[in-house]
Amino acid sequence: MSRPQAVPTVQVDNDRVVVTEWRFAPGAETGLHRHGYDYVVVPMTTGALRLETPAGEVVSQLVAGRAYYRGAGVEHNVINAHDGECVFVEIEIKQTAAQPPATGS
């Protein structure tokens, strides 16, 4: 049985960051993907997410307002393991302030 898809809404996409709100119905998933940039996740709700990776599965507890950081490159599928909606904001860091902005922007 296939799972419902999580719903991403890109709020900001510029030379430095991509900010996306993710909404997961119970059981919804992102699908297997890999981040090309380091990122920060800010949970808006409290609940559990199941992460499927090539190395196995782990369940993470999210706490509303308690942000966490992850490095680029890990392949994973994120699944709402909570019985209610799960919402978080993901901030992918394309470029740091120490780097000059891309030309032509």
ROSE-4610 file (N, C-alpha, C; in Angstrom, 1 decimal, always signed):
// ROSE-4610
residu = [M/M/M/S/S/S/R/R/R/P/P/P/Q/Q/Q/A/A/A/V/V/V/P/P/P/T/T/T/V/V/V/Q/Q/Q/V/V/V/D/D/D/N/N/N/D/D/D/R/R/R/V/V/V/V/V/V/V/V/V/T/T/T/E/E/E/W/W/W/R/R/R/F/F/F/A/A/A/P/P/P/G/G/G/A/A/A/E/E/E/T/T/T/G/G/G/L/L/L/H/H/H/R/R/R/H/H/H/G/G/G/Y/Y/Y/D/D/D/Y/Y/Y/V/V/V/V/V/V/V/V/V/P/P/P/M/M/M/T/T/T/T/T/T/G/G/G/A/A/A/L/L/L/R/R/R/L/L/L/E/E/E/T/T/T/P/P/P/A/A/A/G/G/G/E/E/E/V/V/V/V/V/V/S/S/S/Q/Q/Q/L/L/L/V/V/V/A/A/A/G/G/G/R/R/R/A/A/A/Y/Y/Y/Y/Y/Y/R/R/R/G/G/G/A/A/A/G/G/G/V/V/V/E/E/E/H/H/H/N/N/N/V/V/V/I/I/I/N/N/N/A/A/A/H/H/H/D/D/D/G/G/G/E/E/E/C/C/C/V/V/V/F/F/F/V/V/V/E/E/E/I/I/I/E/E/E/I/I/I/K/K/K/Q/Q/Q/T/T/T/A/A/A/A/A/A/Q/Q/Q/P/P/P/P/P/P/A/A/A/T/T/T/G/G/G/S/S/S]
num = [1/1/1/2/2/2/3/3/3/4/4/4/5/5/5/6/6/6/7/7/7/8/8/8/9/9/9/10/10/10/11/11/11/12/12/12/13/13/13/14/14/14/15/15/15/16/16/16/17/17/17/18/18/18/19/19/19/20/20/20/21/21/21/22/22/22/23/23/23/24/24/24/25/25/25/26/26/26/27/27/27/28/28/28/29/29/29/30/30/30/31/31/31/32/32/32/33/33/33/34/34/34/35/35/35/36/36/36/37/37/37/38/38/38/39/39/39/40/40/40/41/41/41/42/42/42/43/43/43/44/44/44/45/45/45/46/46/46/47/47/47/48/48/48/49/49/49/50/50/50/51/51/51/52/52/52/53/53/53/54/54/54/55/55/55/56/56/56/57/57/57/58/58/58/59/59/59/60/60/60/61/61/61/62/62/62/63/63/63/64/64/64/65/65/65/66/66/66/67/67/67/68/68/68/69/69/69/70/70/70/71/71/71/72/72/72/73/73/73/74/74/74/75/75/75/76/76/76/77/77/77/78/78/78/79/79/79/80/80/80/81/81/81/82/82/82/83/83/83/84/84/84/85/85/85/86/86/86/87/87/87/88/88/88/89/89/89/90/90/90/91/91/91/92/92/92/93/93/93/94/94/94/95/95/95/96/96/96/97/97/97/98/98/98/99/99/99/100/100/100/101/101/101/102/102/102/103/103/103/104/104/104/105/105/105]
x = [+0.8/+0.0/+0.9/+0.6/+1.4/+1.0/+1.9/+1.6/+1.2/+0.4/+0.2/+1.5/+1.5/+2.7/+2.6/+3.8/+3.8/+3.7/+3.3/+3.1/+4.1/+5.0/+6.0/+5.5/+5.7/+5.4/+6.7/+7.3/+8.5/+8.1/+8.7/+8.4/+9.5/+10.7/+11.8/+12.8/+13.3/+14.3/+15.1/+16.3/+17.2/+18.6/+19.6/+21.0/+21.6/+21.0/+21.6/+20.8/+19.5/+18.7/+17.5/+17.0/+15.6/+14.9/+13.7/+12.9/+11.6/+11.4/+10.2/+9.4/+8.1/+7.2/+6.8/+6.9/+6.4/+5.3/+4.2/+3.0/+2.8/+2.7/+2.5/+1.2/+0.3/-0.8/-0.3/-1.1/-0.6/-0.2/+1.0/+1.5/+2.0/+2.0/+2.5/+4.0/+4.6/+6.1/+6.6/+7.9/+8.5/+8.9/+9.2/+9.8/+11.3/+12.0/+13.5/+14.1/+15.0/+15.7/+17.0/+17.8/+19.1/+19.2/+19.6/+19.8/+21.2/+21.2/+22.4/+23.1/+22.4/+22.9/+22.7/+23.5/+23.2/+21.9/+21.2/+19.9/+19.6/+18.6/+18.1/+16.6/+16.0/+14.6/+14.1/+12.9/+12.3/+10.9/+10.7/+9.3/+8.3/+7.1/+6.0/+5.0/+5.1/+4.3/+5.2/+4.6/+5.3/+4.8/+5.7/+5.3/+6.4/+6.2/+7.2/+7.4/+8.6/+8.9/+9.7/+9.4/+10.2/+11.1/+12.4/+13.4/+13.8/+13.6/+14.1/+15.4/+16.5/+17.8/+18.3/+19.3/+19.9/+20.4/+20.8/+21.4/+20.3/+19.0/+18.0/+17.0/+16.2/+15.1/+15.4/+15.0/+15.0/+13.8/+13.3/+12.2/+12.7/+12.4/+12.8/+11.6/+11.8/+10.7/+11.0/+10.0/+10.1/+9.3/+9.9/+9.3/+9.1/+7.9/+7.6/+8.6/+9.2/+10.1/+11.6/+11.8/+13.2/+13.9/+14.7/+15.4/+16.5/+16.8/+18.0/+18.7/+20.0/+20.8/+21.1/+21.2/+21.7/+22.6/+23.6/+24.5/+24.0/+24.5/+24.1/+24.5/+23.8/+24.2/+23.6/+22.8/+22.2/+20.9/+20.9/+19.7/+18.6/+17.4/+16.4/+15.0/+14.0/+12.6/+12.0/+11.3/+10.7/+9.2/+8.8/+7.4/+6.8/+5.6/+4.9/+4.5/+5.1/+4.7/+3.8/+3.2/+2.4/+0.9/+0.0/-1.5/-2.1/-1.4/-1.9/-1.0/-1.4/-0.5/+0.8/+1.9/+3.2/+3.6/+4.1/+4.5/+5.9/+6.8/+8.0/+8.5/+9.4/+10.0/+11.4/+11.8/+13.2/+13.9/+15.1/+15.9/+17.2/+17.3/+18.5/+19.5/+20.7/+21.7/+22.6/+22.2/+22.9/+24.3/+24.4/+25.6/+25.6/+26.8/+26.9/+27.2/+27.1/+27.3/+28.8/+29.7/+31.1/+31.4/+30.5/+30.7/+30.1/+30.7/+30.2/+28.9/+27.9/+26.7/+27.0/+26.2/+26.4/+26.3/+27.0/+26.9/+25.6/+25.1/+23.9/+22.7/+22.7/+21.5/+20.9]
y = [-1.2/+0.0/+1.3/+2.2/+3.4/+4.4/+5.2/+6.2/+7.5/+8.4/+9.7/+10.5/+11.5/+12.4/+13.6/+13.9/+15.1/+16.3/+17.4/+18.6/+19.7/+20.0/+21.0/+22.4/+23.5/+24.8/+25.6/+26.0/+26.8/+28.2/+28.7/+30.1/+31.1/+30.7/+31.5/+30.6/+31.1/+30.4/+31.5/+31.7/+32.7/+32.2/+33.0/+32.6/+31.9/+32.2/+31.8/+30.7/+30.6/+29.6/+29.2/+28.0/+27.6/+27.3/+27.9/+27.7/+27.1/+25.9/+25.1/+24.7/+24.9/+24.4/+23.0/+22.0/+20.6/+20.3/+19.8/+19.3/+17.8/+17.0/+15.6/+15.2/+14.6/+13.9/+12.7/+12.1/+10.8/+9.8/+9.2/+8.2/+8.8/+10.1/+10.7/+10.6/+10.7/+10.6/+11.6/+11.8/+12.7/+11.9/+10.6/+9.9/+9.9/+8.9/+8.9/+10.0/+10.8/+11.9/+12.2/+13.0/+13.4/+14.9/+15.5/+17.0/+17.4/+18.3/+18.8/+19.9/+20.4/+21.4/+21.0/+21.6/+21.5/+22.2/+21.7/+22.3/+22.3/+23.1/+23.2/+23.0/+22.2/+21.9/+22.5/+23.3/+23.9/+23.3/+22.3/+21.7/+22.8/+22.7/+23.6/+22.8/+21.5/+20.6/+19.6/+19.0/+17.9/+16.6/+15.6/+14.3/+13.5/+12.4/+11.4/+11.3/+11.3/+11.0/+9.8/+8.9/+7.7/+8.1/+7.8/+8.1/+6.7/+6.5/+5.3/+5.7/+5.0/+5.2/+3.9/+3.9/+2.6/+1.8/+2.5/+1.8/+1.3/+1.6/+1.2/+2.3/+2.0/+2.9/+3.5/+4.7/+5.3/+6.2/+6.3/+7.2/+8.3/+9.5/+10.8/+11.5/+12.0/+12.7/+14.2/+14.9/+16.3/+17.0/+18.2/+19.0/+20.4/+20.9/+22.2/+23.3/+24.0/+25.0/+24.6/+23.3/+22.9/+22.5/+23.4/+23.2/+22.2/+21.6/+20.8/+20.9/+20.6/+20.8/+19.4/+19.3/+18.1/+18.5/+17.7/+17.9/+17.4/+17.9/+17.5/+16.0/+15.4/+14.1/+12.8/+12.9/+11.7/+11.4/+10.2/+9.7/+9.2/+9.7/+9.3/+9.5/+8.8/+9.0/+9.4/+10.5/+10.9/+10.6/+9.9/+9.5/+10.0/+10.5/+10.9/+9.7/+9.4/+8.2/+8.6/+9.8/+10.4/+10.3/+10.3/+10.1/+11.4/+12.5/+13.8/+14.4/+15.6/+16.3/+16.6/+16.5/+17.0/+18.1/+19.2/+20.3/+20.8/+21.0/+21.7/+22.6/+23.5/+24.4/+23.9/+23.7/+23.3/+24.4/+24.7/+25.8/+25.2/+25.1/+24.6/+25.8/+25.6/+26.7/+26.5/+27.3/+27.2/+27.8/+28.9/+29.8/+30.5/+30.6/+31.3/+32.8/+33.6/+35.1/+35.4/+34.5/+34.6/+34.5/+33.8/+33.6/+34.8/+35.2/+36.3/+35.8/+36.7/+36.2/+35.9/+35.0/+34.6/+35.8/+35.9/+37.0/+36.9/+38.0/+38.1/+37.9/+38.0/+37.9/+39.2]
z = [+0.0/+0.0/+0.0/-0.9/-0.9/+0.1/+0.6/+1.6/+0.9/+1.6/+1.1/+1.1/+0.2/+0.1/+1.1/+1.7/+2.5/+1.5/+2.0/+1.1/+1.5/+0.5/+0.7/+0.1/+0.8/+0.3/+0.5/-0.7/-0.6/-0.3/+0.8/+1.2/+0.8/+0.7/+0.3/-0.5/-1.7/-2.5/-3.1/-2.6/-3.1/-3.2/-3.4/-3.5/-2.3/-1.1/+0.1/+0.8/+0.7/+1.4/+0.6/+1.0/+0.6/+1.9/+2.1/+3.3/+2.8/+3.3/+2.9/+4.2/+4.1/+5.1/+4.6/+5.5/+5.2/+6.1/+5.5/+6.2/+5.9/+7.0/+6.8/+7.5/+6.8/+7.4/+8.1/+9.0/+9.6/+8.5/+8.6/+7.7/+6.4/+6.2/+4.9/+4.9/+3.7/+3.5/+2.5/+2.6/+1.6/+0.3/+0.5/-0.6/-0.4/-0.8/-0.7/-1.4/-0.7/-1.2/-0.5/-1.1/-0.5/-0.6/+0.5/+0.6/+0.0/-0.9/-1.5/-0.6/+0.4/+1.3/+2.8/+3.7/+5.1/+5.4/+6.4/+6.7/+8.2/+8.5/+9.9/+9.8/+10.7/+10.8/+12.1/+11.9/+13.0/+13.1/+14.1/+14.2/+14.6/+14.0/+14.4/+15.3/+15.2/+16.0/+16.8/+17.8/+18.5/+18.1/+17.8/+17.4/+17.0/+16.3/+15.9/+14.4/+14.0/+12.5/+12.4/+11.5/+11.2/+10.0/+10.1/+9.1/+8.5/+7.2/+6.6/+5.8/+6.1/+5.4/+4.9/+4.0/+3.5/+4.7/+5.8/+7.0/+7.9/+7.7/+8.6/+8.9/+10.0/+10.4/+11.8/+12.0/+13.3/+13.5/+14.7/+15.0/+15.8/+15.4/+16.1/+16.6/+17.9/+18.5/+18.2/+17.6/+17.4/+18.5/+18.9/+19.9/+19.3/+19.3/+18.7/+19.2/+18.2/+18.5/+18.8/+18.9/+19.2/+17.9/+17.4/+16.1/+16.2/+15.0/+14.9/+13.5/+13.5/+12.3/+11.7/+10.4/+9.7/+8.6/+8.3/+7.2/+5.9/+4.8/+3.5/+3.2/+2.3/+1.8/+2.3/+3.4/+3.9/+3.1/+2.5/+1.8/+2.8/+2.7/+3.7/+3.1/+3.7/+3.5/+4.9/+5.0/+6.2/+6.3/+7.3/+7.4/+8.8/+8.7/+10.0/+10.7/+11.9/+12.7/+13.8/+13.8/+14.8/+14.3/+15.2/+14.8/+14.4/+14.5/+14.1/+13.0/+12.5/+11.5/+12.0/+11.3/+11.6/+10.7/+11.2/+10.4/+10.9/+9.9/+10.3/+9.1/+9.5/+8.5/+8.3/+7.1/+6.8/+6.1/+6.6/+6.0/+5.5/+4.1/+3.5/+3.3/+3.7/+3.6/+2.4/+1.3/+0.1/+0.1/+0.9/+0.9/+2.2/+2.8/+4.0/+3.7/+4.7/+4.6/+4.2/+4.6/+4.3/+2.9/+2.1/+0.7/-0.1/-1.1/-1.9/-2.6/-2.8/-3.5/-5.0/-5.5/-6.9/-7.8/-8.9/-9.8/-10.6/-11.1/-11.9/-11.1/-9.8/-9.0/-8.6]
